Amino acid sequence: MALAPGTPRFIAAMVTAQVLTQIGAFTLPALLPGYIDAWSLSGTEAGWLIGIFFAAYVPAVPVLLALTDRVPARRIYLVGTGATALAHLGFGLLADGFWSALAFRALAGIGWAGAYMPGLKAIADPLSGAAQSRAVGWHAAGVGVAGAMSFALAGAAAALAGPAAAFLLGGVLAAGAFAIALLILPDTPPPPRAGGGRLLDFRPVLANRRAMAWIAGYCVHTLEMAVLRAWAVAFLAASFAIHAPPAWLPGPTMLFTLAGLLGIAVSLWGNEASVRLGRGRVVAVAMLGGAGFAAVTGFAMGSSPLVVVGFVLAWNAAIYLDSSALTAGTVQAADPAIRGATMGLHSMAGYAGGFAGPLLTGVVLDAAGGTGALAWGLAFGQVALVVLAGFAAVRWFGRAA
């Protein structure tokens, strides 16, 4: 039986479904060093396997999310969670090299396009003001917890039953999200006012300068987060191979899980701070801090393990600081009649960055020799330049609004 949208029980159920859908998304980054060795992947090929998830998401999300302005979000969400389950199960059972893995990762990206923002829209539409902002924050926290736990679950499943088992687990959990959506999402169409205009006409969104400021920030935010999620485990493993960490320090997959969980608390705090202190101030601190840590983290490779871990944790926290604030800003700046299209452009821009970031990092890493502090410093350092350019775009759109 469908729960009433906007109620705490509905929000909790939808966040749970989003967690189950997302839990397998970072299985490949968590197990990337093993797949690089098993399939003899170059850094560029590894970057493609990470980035294709985002590349497939980008053309799918504007269509799927704009459709939620016209048809029940339930139908889009079921497509998304179903495709996600099939993608993870297929990777675990059938992938045997670069090309087959690329196909299943692309399907996973399409699946997430049908689940991530449509699920968030189902949560946000019945709400407004601070209640809406906080619901968006809890959604971001749930997705962040899933992303963090993805690393730990993947590492544990791979250790117990092999890497294929980690993908199978992600597929089963995504199927659970499909079941939740069947039970709770109403099959009711959106209000008639949301159906005007062409399906993929983004001109009204582009004219909304206030929304475009947060969309620009989200593009760079997702690029930066995708780079760290894609390459952090490999970076830590390479660094620990030079200087072994103390016995009490967890391994790379567990460390990045802890980093993600810390990031959730930072994200929630950042969203509350944006309500109290101003969204622009929080975003400025996050972007400038992230650029600073991106510029130095790679060069720490091979130094004291605790120093390396400290830089990764600090960079991760800076990235998470404006995670909820940016999305909540776009949701609140959007015209309710075209909120689906606005969130579609927001997500499309973000995941375009998510595709470009890991791939470009792999290309730079290869070009710089593939190993050593200089190679990692340049690979991560180019992210700092992108983030600074993004910060300039946010300020420009903000002044024009």
LOROPA-651185 format. One line per 4 residues: number of its first residue (from 1); their letters; for each residue y, z, x of C-alpha. Coordinates in nm, 4 decimals. Layout:
BEGIN
NUM> a> Y:Z:X ~ ...
//
This chain:
BEGIN
1> mala> 0.0000:0.0000:0.0000 ~ 0.3424:-0.0991:0.1393 ~ 0.5726:0.1827:0.2462 ~ 0.9350:0.1798:0.1393
5> pgtp> 1.1374:0.0053:0.4143 ~ 1.3917:0.2274:0.5846 ~ 1.1978:0.5511:0.5347 ~ 1.0883:0.7589:0.8355
9> rfia> 0.7206:0.6878:0.7612 ~ 0.7841:0.3134:0.7524 ~ 0.9784:0.3246:1.0793 ~ 0.7052:0.5326:1.2465
13> amvt> 0.4333:0.2948:1.1274 ~ 0.6221:-0.0125:1.2472 ~ 0.6947:0.1433:1.5864 ~ 0.3237:0.2245:1.6169
17> aqvl> 0.2373:-0.1378:1.5399 ~ 0.4854:-0.2564:1.8022 ~ 0.3287:-0.0225:2.0581 ~ -0.0182:-0.1607:1.9851
21> tqig> 0.1071:-0.5178:2.0094 ~ 0.2912:-0.4597:2.3369 ~ 0.0285:-0.2481:2.5128 ~ -0.1462:-0.5470:2.6709
25> aftl> 0.1642:-0.7434:2.7673 ~ 0.1810:-0.6114:3.1243 ~ -0.1884:-0.6037:3.2018 ~ -0.1480:-0.9020:3.4322
29> pall> 0.1463:-0.7580:3.6317 ~ -0.0531:-0.4344:3.6680 ~ -0.3533:-0.6213:3.8079 ~ -0.1601:-0.8981:3.9846
33> pgyi> -0.2628:-0.8154:4.3445 ~ -0.6310:-0.8493:4.2497 ~ -0.5779:-1.1819:4.0728 ~ -0.3717:-1.3149:4.3649
37> daws> -0.6697:-1.2487:4.5918 ~ -0.9412:-1.3603:4.3474 ~ -0.7737:-1.6904:4.2545 ~ -0.5905:-1.7485:4.5877
41> lsgt> -0.2530:-1.7638:4.4144 ~ 0.0727:-1.8317:4.5955 ~ 0.3794:-1.6268:4.5131 ~ 0.5139:-1.9190:4.3102
45> eagw> 0.1905:-1.9492:4.1099 ~ 0.1877:-1.5752:4.0472 ~ 0.5484:-1.6016:3.9308 ~ 0.4505:-1.8772:3.6879
49> ligi> 0.1709:-1.6670:3.5394 ~ 0.4164:-1.3850:3.4770 ~ 0.7051:-1.6082:3.3735 ~ 0.5192:-1.8381:3.1328
53> ffaa> 0.4939:-1.5448:2.8908 ~ 0.8718:-1.5510:2.8668 ~ 0.8992:-1.9317:2.8833 ~ 0.6742:-1.9707:2.5796
57> yvpa> 0.8628:-1.6947:2.3975 ~ 1.1992:-1.8675:2.4358 ~ 1.1438:-2.1792:2.2159 ~ 0.9245:-1.9880:1.9692
61> vpvl> 1.1527:-1.6940:1.8918 ~ 1.4543:-1.8752:1.7410 ~ 1.2279:-2.0565:1.4952 ~ 1.0127:-1.7576:1.4029
65> lalt> 1.2991:-1.5110:1.3795 ~ 1.5335:-1.7424:1.1916 ~ 1.2522:-1.7910:0.9390 ~ 1.2767:-1.4201:0.8554
69> drvp> 1.6123:-1.5021:0.6942 ~ 1.4167:-1.7218:0.4491 ~ 1.0576:-1.5975:0.4135 ~ 0.9021:-1.2483:0.4141
73> arri> 0.8999:-1.0985:0.7643 ~ 0.5422:-0.9865:0.6971 ~ 0.4124:-1.3421:0.7292 ~ 0.5829:-1.4024:1.0629
77> ylvg> 0.4691:-1.0661:1.1946 ~ 0.1053:-1.1362:1.1082 ~ 0.1228:-1.4664:1.2956 ~ 0.2686:-1.2861:1.5973
81> tgat> 0.0183:-1.0017:1.6157 ~ -0.2735:-1.2353:1.5467 ~ -0.1720:-1.4722:1.8278 ~ -0.1252:-1.1780:2.0637
85> alah> -0.4761:-1.0488:1.9938 ~ -0.6288:-1.3939:2.0487 ~ -0.4350:-1.4423:2.3732 ~ -0.5551:-1.1179:2.5319
89> lgfg> -0.9136:-1.1645:2.4160 ~ -0.9130:-1.5216:2.5424 ~ -0.7754:-1.4210:2.8824 ~ -1.0412:-1.1538:2.9220
93> llad> -1.3304:-1.3751:2.8133 ~ -1.2372:-1.7255:2.9280 ~ -0.9665:-1.7326:3.1975 ~ -1.1123:-1.8347:3.5347
97> gfws> -0.8140:-1.9636:3.7313 ~ -0.4472:-2.0560:3.7288 ~ -0.4422:-2.3151:3.4492 ~ -0.6585:-2.1344:3.1948
101> alaf> -0.4703:-1.8118:3.2625 ~ -0.1413:-1.9985:3.2165 ~ -0.2493:-2.1203:2.8712 ~ -0.3468:-1.7751:2.7456
105> rala> -0.0308:-1.6179:2.8874 ~ 0.1744:-1.8807:2.7013 ~ -0.0056:-1.7947:2.3760 ~ 0.0723:-1.4273:2.4379
109> gigw> 0.4407:-1.5156:2.4710 ~ 0.4372:-1.7005:2.1385 ~ 0.2632:-1.4035:1.9795 ~ 0.5234:-1.1592:2.1061
113> agay> 0.7957:-1.3904:1.9717 ~ 0.6485:-1.3441:1.6260 ~ 0.6190:-0.9677:1.6584 ~ 0.8958:-0.8173:1.8718
117> mpgl> 1.2248:-0.9070:1.7042 ~ 1.0758:-0.9721:1.3563 ~ 0.9342:-0.6195:1.3715 ~ 1.2687:-0.4808:1.4823
121> kaia> 1.4464:-0.6728:1.2057 ~ 1.2094:-0.5221:0.9480 ~ 1.3119:-0.1779:1.0752 ~ 1.6863:-0.2434:1.1041
125> dpls> 1.7626:-0.4430:0.7888 ~ 1.7502:-0.1522:0.5381 ~ 1.9714:0.0689:0.7587 ~ 2.3301:0.0753:0.8842
129> gaaq> 2.5588:0.2681:1.1158 ~ 2.4234:0.5508:1.3307 ~ 2.0903:0.5535:1.1435 ~ 2.0378:0.1899:1.2312
133> srav> 2.1354:0.2446:1.5954 ~ 1.8953:0.5374:1.6285 ~ 1.6120:0.3440:1.4634 ~ 1.6708:0.0614:1.7108
137> gwha> 1.6627:0.3204:1.9891 ~ 1.3283:0.4605:1.8726 ~ 1.1898:0.1088:1.8473 ~ 1.2997:0.0363:2.2040
141> agvg> 1.1447:0.3653:2.3128 ~ 0.8121:0.2777:2.1502 ~ 0.8057:-0.0652:2.3086 ~ 0.8997:0.0905:2.6414
145> vaga> 0.6210:0.3477:2.6165 ~ 0.3763:0.0651:2.5472 ~ 0.5031:-0.1304:2.8459 ~ 0.4682:0.1738:3.0692
149> msfa> 0.1244:0.2694:2.9396 ~ 0.0120:-0.0902:2.9821 ~ 0.0057:-0.0360:3.3573 ~ -0.1975:0.2849:3.3412
153> laga> -0.4421:0.1570:3.0800 ~ -0.4923:-0.1672:3.2674 ~ -0.5591:0.0151:3.5926 ~ -0.7998:0.2594:3.4279
157> aaal> -0.9880:-0.0080:3.2321 ~ -1.0155:-0.2314:3.5379 ~ -1.1461:0.0575:3.7480 ~ -1.4099:0.1455:3.4878
161> agpa> -1.5262:-0.1964:3.3702 ~ -1.3422:-0.4704:3.5576 ~ -1.0129:-0.6541:3.4958 ~ -1.1479:-0.8528:3.1984
165> aafl> -1.2036:-0.5262:3.0114 ~ -0.8322:-0.4445:3.0429 ~ -0.7414:-0.7654:2.8601 ~ -1.0087:-0.7085:2.5958
169> lggv> -0.8612:-0.3642:2.5294 ~ -0.5174:-0.5190:2.4808 ~ -0.6624:-0.7676:2.2339 ~ -0.8340:-0.4998:2.0274
173> laag> -0.5167:-0.2900:2.0106 ~ -0.3080:-0.5915:1.9025 ~ -0.5616:-0.6482:1.6241 ~ -0.4851:-0.2910:1.5158
177> afai> -0.1169:-0.3857:1.4821 ~ -0.2209:-0.6796:1.2630 ~ -0.4070:-0.4360:1.0371 ~ -0.1055:-0.2013:1.0112
181> alli> 0.1181:-0.4921:0.9099 ~ -0.1279:-0.5938:0.6396 ~ -0.1099:-0.2429:0.4969 ~ 0.2594:-0.1530:0.5133
185> lpdt> 0.4798:-0.4634:0.5230 ~ 0.5952:-0.5844:0.1802 ~ 0.5537:-0.9533:0.1035 ~ 0.9007:-0.9800:-0.0468
189> pppp> 1.1477:-1.2555:0.0430 ~ 1.4855:-1.1725:0.2002 ~ 1.7945:-1.1562:-0.0230 ~ 1.9236:-1.4982:-0.1402
193> ragg> 2.2439:-1.4549:0.0624 ~ 2.0370:-1.4826:0.3819 ~ 1.9169:-1.8329:0.3038 ~ 2.2375:-2.0308:0.3470
197> grll> 2.2965:-2.2818:0.6222 ~ 2.0607:-2.4707:0.8446 ~ 1.7585:-2.2925:0.9859 ~ 1.8518:-2.3308:1.3538
201> dfrp> 2.2286:-2.3565:1.3271 ~ 2.3504:-2.1067:1.5880 ~ 2.7162:-2.2081:1.5756 ~ 2.8179:-1.9061:1.3648
205> vlan> 2.6388:-1.6818:1.6147 ~ 2.8069:-1.8466:1.9125 ~ 3.1424:-1.7949:1.7420 ~ 3.0749:-1.4206:1.7166
209> rram> 3.2205:-1.3200:2.0538 ~ 3.1343:-0.9526:2.0078 ~ 2.7672:-1.0340:1.9571 ~ 2.7709:-1.2835:2.2445
213> awia> 2.8879:-1.0137:2.4874 ~ 2.5760:-0.8070:2.4185 ~ 2.3557:-1.1183:2.4201 ~ 2.4820:-1.2089:2.7678
217> gycv> 2.4086:-0.8568:2.8876 ~ 2.0610:-0.8641:2.7360 ~ 1.9801:-1.1908:2.9150 ~ 2.0474:-1.0344:3.2527
221> htle> 1.8897:-0.7024:3.1528 ~ 1.5608:-0.8708:3.0607 ~ 1.5636:-1.0808:3.3780 ~ 1.6054:-0.7687:3.5886
225> mavl> 1.3412:-0.5729:3.3980 ~ 1.0948:-0.8642:3.4131 ~ 1.1337:-0.8911:3.7905 ~ 1.0592:-0.5240:3.8461
229> rawa> 0.7692:-0.5181:3.5993 ~ 0.6187:-0.8323:3.7502 ~ 0.6518:-0.7437:4.1164 ~ 0.6790:-0.3637:4.1476
233> vafl> 0.3043:-0.2993:4.1725 ~ 0.2615:-0.5741:4.4334 ~ 0.5665:-0.4445:4.6228 ~ 0.4405:-0.0870:4.6270
237> aasf> 0.0891:-0.1960:4.7279 ~ 0.2274:-0.4037:5.0171 ~ 0.4493:-0.1187:5.1310 ~ 0.1697:0.1397:5.1111
241> aiha> -0.0512:-0.0907:5.3208 ~ 0.1943:-0.0402:5.6082 ~ 0.2529:0.3334:5.5672 ~ -0.0155:0.5124:5.3670
245> ppaw> 0.1252:0.7458:5.1019 ~ 0.0309:1.1143:5.0865 ~ -0.2947:1.1858:4.9058 ~ -0.1188:1.3546:4.6134
249> lpgp> 0.0950:1.0480:4.5339 ~ -0.0494:0.8370:4.2469 ~ -0.1408:0.4739:4.3040 ~ 0.0986:0.1837:4.2281
253> tmlf> -0.0138:0.1239:3.8665 ~ 0.0174:0.4922:3.7736 ~ 0.3489:0.5193:3.9567 ~ 0.4953:0.2356:3.7567
257> tlag> 0.3601:0.3890:3.4389 ~ 0.5506:0.7060:3.5252 ~ 0.8560:0.4951:3.6017 ~ 0.8325:0.3363:3.2581
261> llgi> 0.7973:0.6712:3.0831 ~ 1.1003:0.8022:3.2700 ~ 1.2800:0.4874:3.1617 ~ 1.2145:0.5668:2.7949
265> avsl> 1.3989:0.8964:2.8208 ~ 1.6826:0.7208:3.0030 ~ 1.6958:0.4498:2.7339 ~ 1.7200:0.7028:2.4498
269> wgne> 1.9854:0.8986:2.6372 ~ 2.1769:0.5774:2.7071 ~ 2.1767:0.4810:2.3402 ~ 2.3092:0.8223:2.2376
273> asvr> 2.5682:0.8054:2.5144 ~ 2.6810:0.4645:2.3895 ~ 2.7418:0.6141:2.0432 ~ 2.9433:0.9018:2.1878
277> lgrg> 3.1130:0.7500:2.4936 ~ 3.1291:0.3803:2.4127 ~ 2.8736:0.1048:2.4567 ~ 3.0832:-0.0832:2.7106
281> rvva> 3.0959:0.2096:2.9523 ~ 2.7199:0.2664:2.9432 ~ 2.6468:-0.1029:2.9946 ~ 2.8882:-0.1192:3.2903
285> vaml> 2.7241:0.1777:3.4638 ~ 2.3761:0.0350:3.4033 ~ 2.4526:-0.3162:3.5256 ~ 2.6484:-0.2155:3.8339
289> ggag> 2.3894:0.0492:3.9237 ~ 2.1058:-0.1971:3.8756 ~ 2.2769:-0.4524:4.0983 ~ 2.3167:-0.1919:4.3707
293> faav> 1.9514:-0.0881:4.3666 ~ 1.8337:-0.4506:4.3501 ~ 2.0320:-0.5205:4.6660 ~ 1.8616:-0.2465:4.8711
297> tgfa> 1.5153:-0.1775:4.7277 ~ 1.3310:-0.4691:4.8881 ~ 1.4663:-0.3871:5.2335 ~ 1.3069:-0.0409:5.2076
301> mgss> 0.9607:-0.2026:5.2112 ~ 0.7361:-0.0412:5.4739 ~ 0.9536:0.2677:5.5177 ~ 0.8509:0.6160:5.4044
305> plvv> 0.6413:0.5878:5.0848 ~ 0.8567:0.8482:4.9132 ~ 1.1722:0.6514:4.9949 ~ 1.0184:0.3316:4.8569
309> vgfv> 0.9049:0.5054:4.5378 ~ 1.2474:0.6680:4.5014 ~ 1.4235:0.3310:4.5119 ~ 1.1833:0.1793:4.2580
313> lawn> 1.2257:0.4740:4.0206 ~ 1.6041:0.4706:4.0533 ~ 1.6290:0.0939:3.9979 ~ 1.3983:0.1189:3.6982
317> aaiy> 1.6109:0.3973:3.5469 ~ 1.9300:0.1930:3.5899 ~ 1.7661:-0.1010:3.4104 ~ 1.6542:0.1147:3.1189
321> ldss> 1.9915:0.2842:3.0763 ~ 2.1363:0.0072:2.8587 ~ 1.8083:-0.1186:2.7105 ~ 1.8630:0.0208:2.3609
325> alta> 2.2412:-0.0011:2.3774 ~ 2.2455:-0.3792:2.4246 ~ 2.0087:-0.4565:2.1377 ~ 2.1775:-0.2075:1.9050
329> gtvq> 2.5099:-0.3690:1.9922 ~ 2.3861:-0.7129:1.8887 ~ 2.2294:-0.5816:1.5665 ~ 2.5508:-0.4063:1.4642
333> aadp> 2.7756:-0.6971:1.5636 ~ 2.5696:-0.9508:1.3661 ~ 2.6699:-1.0862:1.0266 ~ 2.3975:-0.9416:0.7970
337> airg> 2.3504:-1.2834:0.6319 ~ 2.2430:-1.4379:0.9633 ~ 2.1058:-1.1330:1.1406 ~ 1.7747:-1.3094:1.1986
341> atmg> 1.9447:-1.6032:1.3710 ~ 2.1659:-1.3674:1.5751 ~ 1.8692:-1.1613:1.6903 ~ 1.6823:-1.4845:1.7585
345> lhsm> 1.9519:-1.6039:1.9980 ~ 1.9698:-1.2547:2.1506 ~ 1.5981:-1.2523:2.2160 ~ 1.5850:-1.6161:2.3273
349> agya> 1.8580:-1.5563:2.5857 ~ 1.6891:-1.2389:2.7066 ~ 1.3489:-1.3913:2.7527 ~ 1.4919:-1.7007:2.9178
353> ggfa> 1.6077:-1.4549:3.1811 ~ 1.2655:-1.2924:3.1725 ~ 1.1064:-1.6266:3.2567 ~ 1.3481:-1.7199:3.5331
357> gpll> 1.3519:-1.3818:3.7090 ~ 0.9858:-1.3364:3.8141 ~ 0.9480:-1.7052:3.9000 ~ 1.2619:-1.7188:4.1150
361> tgvv> 1.1585:-1.3961:4.2860 ~ 0.8204:-1.5500:4.3739 ~ 0.9876:-1.8660:4.5039 ~ 1.2273:-1.6682:4.7258
365> ldaa> 0.9426:-1.4467:4.8448 ~ 0.7417:-1.7558:4.9512 ~ 1.0444:-1.9191:5.1137 ~ 1.1157:-1.6028:5.3148
369> ggtg> 0.7626:-1.5779:5.4527 ~ 0.5852:-1.3862:5.1768 ~ 0.5622:-1.0517:5.3575 ~ 0.7819:-0.7955:5.5259
373> alaw> 1.1032:-0.6153:5.4442 ~ 1.3228:-0.9231:5.4917 ~ 1.1196:-1.1318:5.2459 ~ 1.1139:-0.8568:4.9824
377> glaf> 1.4795:-0.7724:5.0459 ~ 1.5865:-1.1316:4.9796 ~ 1.3506:-1.1679:4.6828 ~ 1.4934:-0.8613:4.5099
381> gqva> 1.8434:-0.9088:4.6486 ~ 1.9024:-1.2345:4.4638 ~ 1.8627:-1.0344:4.1411 ~ 2.1736:-0.8335:4.2347
385> lvvl> 2.3823:-1.1520:4.2391 ~ 2.2522:-1.2540:3.8964 ~ 2.3267:-0.9104:3.7493 ~ 2.6832:-0.9156:3.8825
389> agfa> 2.7362:-1.2605:3.7298 ~ 2.6000:-1.1267:3.4009 ~ 2.8345:-0.8306:3.4123 ~ 3.1280:-1.0699:3.4547
393> avrw> 3.0070:-1.2651:3.1475 ~ 2.9841:-0.9463:2.9395 ~ 3.3394:-0.8497:3.0311 ~ 3.4693:-1.2011:2.9563
397> fgra> 3.3085:-1.2192:2.6115 ~ 3.4200:-0.8640:2.5397 ~ 3.7837:-0.9423:2.6148 ~ 3.7686:-1.2574:2.4033
401> a> 3.6262:-1.0753:2.1000
//
